[in-house]
Amino acid sequence: MGKHAAEVGYEEKAVVTRLAAMPGGTAIAWGLDDGRVRACDVAQQAVIEVKAEPGAAISALAMTPDGRRIAWGDEEGQAGVFEIV
C-alpha cells in the first residue's frame, strides 16, 4: 500500500498457479503450471530457483512466517520443502 508495484520473474511461457507470501515481509514465492517454483525478496529483486525441474503444475504452496522455508506440492502428488539460507 502506498508503494509502486514491482515485477519480478516474468515469463511468457509459464503461468503462475499458486502464490505464497511472508506475512508482513517482502518475500514471495510462486509456483508455475510447468512445475517450477521460484522465490524472491521483492525489496532486493533477486529471484531464487526453489524447484527448477519441470513437471506437473504446482497445486499447493506455502511459506513459513519467517520466509525461510517454502513447501510445494504438484498435481501428481510430488512435494518438497526448500530452505533459504
N, C-alpha and C positions, 0 to 999 in steps of 0.2 A: 504494500500500500504506500502510495506516495513516491514510488521509485519507477524508473524506466524498466521496461521489460527486457529480459536477457534471452538470447537464443544460443543454445549450445547443442552440439552433436547432431546437427541437421543432416538428414539423408533422404534422397529422393526415392530410393528403392526399398525402404522399410517403413512400417507403420508402428507407432507406439501402441502397445496393447495394455500396459499397466504402468503406473507411476507411483512412486513412494517418496516421501519427503521427511526430513528430520524436523520434528516439532520445534518451532521457534528458532530454527537454524537456517543455514544456507545450502545444505547438502540435499541433493535429489538423486534418485535412481529411476531408470526406466527400462522396461522390457519391450522387446520388439516382436513383430509377427514372424520373424525368421529365426527366433530362438536365442538371440543375443541379448545381453544385459549390460548396461553401462551406468556409470555414476559420475557425478560432478559436484564440486563445490562451486556454486554459481558466482560467489564473490571472486574466486580465482580463475574460473572458467577452464579448469583442467579436467578433461574427460578421462575416466579410468575404465578400462575394459574389465568388467566383472565376469562375464561369460562371453568369450569370443567365438566359440564354436557355434555354427548354425545348427538349427534343429527345429523342433516343434514350437509353435507360438507360446510365448510366456503368458501364463494364465493366473499367476499369483506372484506378488512381490511385496516385500515388507522391509523396513529399515528400523533398526533399534533407535531409541530416543537419543542416544549419543552420536548417531550417524556412523558408527564404526563397523557395523555388520549389516549385510544385505542378504536376505533369504529369497530364493526364487523357486518357482515350480512351473512346469510346462504342461501342455495339453496331452502329452504322452505319459505323464506320471513321473518324469525325472525331476529332481530337486537338488538344490545345493545352497550352501551358505558361504559367503565371501567376507573375509575380514580385511578392512582397510587399516593398514599400519602406517 
